[in-house]
Amino acid sequence: MQSVDNAAEQIEFDRRIVEEQKIEPSDWMPEDYRKNLIRQMSQHAHSEVIGMQPEGNWITRAPSLRRKAVLLSKVQDEAGHGLYLYSATESLGVSRSELIEALQTGVAKYASIFNYPTLTWADVGAIGWLVDGAAIVNQISLQRTSYGPYARAMIRICKEESFHQRQGYEIMYELAHGSPEQKAMAQDAMNRNWWPALMMFGPHDSDSAHSGRSMQWKIKRVSNDDLRQKFIDQTVPQIEVLGLEMPDPEIKWNEEKGQYDSGEINWEEFYQVINGSGPCNYQRLKHHKKAHQDGEWVREAVRAYSEKQQTKKENVA
Amino acid sequence: MSEQKENINQEHLAVYEVFVRSNRGLDHKHVGSLHAESPEHALMYARDCYLRRSEGVSVWVVKASDITASQEDDIANFVDPMDDKPYRHATHYVLPDNVSNM
């Protein structure tokens, strides 16, 4: 609800949105636009950070030095992406500690895919290929989001992320062309990660609580279902190249529509995992809190250093 | 020192670096620097000097002495090692011929 005082600003804001201009931090914006952005961007940032856990699980057990270096590098990128997104979110007038608090108390969400375990090395391949693949489809559309700092963060992230998906696919390709056991491992990891990857795009458009307004405000540029379809259409041929069985028996080319038909997602599972009952929800948050607490001595040292420098300066002056 | 010379002495002025956003949605880019007696004046001088032809929609001025910068001579050590991490680039991974769009 906007007061009369803001009428002129509201008109200016609406005009900018219609004209495809970006909204910048110093611009007036409706309170709900700001809130919606904080929700979506912080959720995105949290996903980058929590997403380090399932993959980090395999760093010490990567099958070769090269794989280990690649995985380390990828996980390091995710930490950086979390930082870009937190910083961009903070431009909306919310503090880092508030954001972390919201994550740790379960007020803020993160992508439900990271609440699934990485049971085998093939999961690392499946995550890079499918999870990063799905994220890239979404993030490419967000390069055109209406909030300037978010759009610029997306452009930077997409550029850096191009290697994530390829390294995952390379792992899958090697396993799928390896021994029968390796191929079975690849098949299993793909089967387990396929549905959670599709869930990353969120509920159907008809059931999506935030979609309508986000599309109007051009925070979101493409609907959940359209993005999901795009991902399916580009991924199915990649499954064929791997020579694996389809993870969904209902996947079938629809000549008329020019796209793949596919089966229905288990939405009950989706909501259960989102609301805290996934296999690893508890573990992920517990680990995040522990890492945060364990890092307290670093923050303390930084504060002490800063105070010392300040005193030094004052003494000189 | 003649009065005229006194007037053009700029040593008491600070150097400001100027950053211009050419269009909404883009990053501010460094365009140059100038001398000024305060940040407010620097902003006005930047407008007069760097935005005479609608070059931008937003200007930042930053006191040059407030910028902490890397040393160019030492950059190889500062960002090293990078050349031995080719796997950070997508082109490092060879895709099967029949896979496109990745």
Interface residues (C-beta under 8 A of the other chain):
Chain A: R16 Q21 K22 E24 R66 A69 V70 S73 D77 G133 G148 A151 R152 S162 F163 Q165 R166 Q167 Y169 E170 Y173 Q234 P237 Q238 V241
Chain B: R24 G25 L26 D27 S58 K85 Y87 R88 H89 A90 H92 Y93 V94 L95 P96 N98 V99 N101 M102
